[in-house]
Amino acid sequence: MLQDTIVKYLKDHIEPILDLHGHKAYRCSVTLKDGLYLPCILMKSEQQHVNMALDAFRDSRKEGITDSSGGNQFDKYWSLLRSYVVGGNRLSWHHIASIDRSPFAIPMDKIKEIQTEPNLTWIAFSGVMDDGKVFSFGTPFATEFFEMPQGYDARRIVRIDALHNRNSSFFREKTYFECYLDGL
């Protein structure tokens, strides 16, 4: 797929969310050219990611941290560089053969209904499905993608309630890949 085709599909068919930095992102699934299906992909703006890296390096220079710093300062610089260059789970757009909605992306109108715990160390809620069944979901902070009960898609959640059963087993957040695109 061409990058422009992916961007057009995202803008036309996938509901945008705000990522942890407040930037627009799109949750989807993809099939790669070799047939591998990846159900949880967060598509983000390449330009915004580069701008964040530039801002971080500018801030580090203000603190006297550069690539020529010695000792602990160089370790800080190296850590910053590593986080932007190789940190996280990344996918290159040119490997994508097709794109679709993710079955693990709870719609934003439902995500907005989640009430966080007062101590903010654990987000737990009940998801009411279109057939009336209720399931418990929980995560320390990531609400981009959630495991779903067998036979259910995240779009089947019709309502978010306060957690009904604190002793239940939880459907947890799912690991996802990030893909950066020009034009998002």
Secondary structure, 3 states (H helix, E strand, C coil): CCHHHHHHHHHHHCCEEECCCCCEEEEEEEEECCCCEEEEEEEEEHHHHHHHHHHHHHHHHHCCCCCCCCHHHHHHHHHHHHHHHCCCCECCHHHEEEEECCCCCCCHHHHCCCCCCCCCCCEEEEEEECCCCEEEEEECCCCCCECCCCCCCHHHEEEEECCCCCCCCCEEECCCEEEEECCC
